[in-house]
Amino acid sequence: MPDPPSAPGELPVEGLLFDLDDVLVPVHTVLQWQWAWRPNGPRLAPGHAQAVLKRALKAWDRRRWSGLVGRAPPVTPDDLRIHLASILDGLAGRPLPKEESEAVVARFLRPSGPIETFPEVRPRLEAWRRAGLRLGILTPLPLETARRILRRAELDERLLLLTGEDGAGTYPPAPGAFRSATDRLGTPRRKTAYVGDLFWSDVHAAARTGLRSILLDRREMWPHVTEDRILTLDALEAALRRPPAPEGRVGPTAPEPTGPGDDLPPSPPG
């Protein structure tokens, strides 16, 4: 059963920061990629497409983390486009011609088609706003993409604190991104929680800057994470009331990703 809305002072935080895509609004979905690929793309098989999306998001998490810890160059907006193009190749089952790939990625970044929603997001955000919490969003997506997503989901564009256009030093998951977003939110770091959907480059990266970090694992990609992991925003308040997870919250079956195949499920058949 969802938690009742909290009154001011009941939670050990004053502010909540959120990643945008797949946390507040479904973005990497079969529906969105199908829309972006039409009219020339094939009809996507949901099971295969979901498997491709999960693998791609794990690979993106690993790439961002490698850039954060110095094993690779830090990610940039160009890397985001490369990542999106790789998702498209995975959905197609083959490398697509550059012109077609760039056109579909550009369409994906200018969403205006049908939209899915997470039903608990709007009432939860409103309850936390009424409770006196400060709310904000940081995202590596371009500003106009983020605005389009929020408009379509009927969420307040004023929640945007930082986007992928704020500069290299603040491009997520750089430490400067979390620090800048927290400064703009106006809450002390020790009184601010961050909610993301990628374990290493969202949640672990934010925790390294002193934020309380919660993994929102809607796709259940991170079953090895046993603490500070929720499956819906309805469970966030209960998670925040518990003591923060220790550093060793990742079990021995899921070590820090260091190579191209780490922390990935088996390849889907076909």
Secondary structure, DSSP 8 states (H G I E B T S, - for coil): -------TTSSS-SEEEE--BTTTB--SSHHHHHHHHTTTS----HHHHHHHHHHHHHHHHHHHHHHHTTSS----HHHHHHHHHHHHHHHHTS---HHHHHHHHHHHTS--S-----TTHHHHHHHHHHTT-EEEEE-SS-HHHHHHHHHHTT--GGGEEE-TTS-GGGSTTSHHHHHHHHHHHTS-GGGEEEEES-IIIIIIHHHTTT-EEEEE-TT---TTB-SSEESSGGGHHHHHHS----TT-B-TTS----STTTT-------
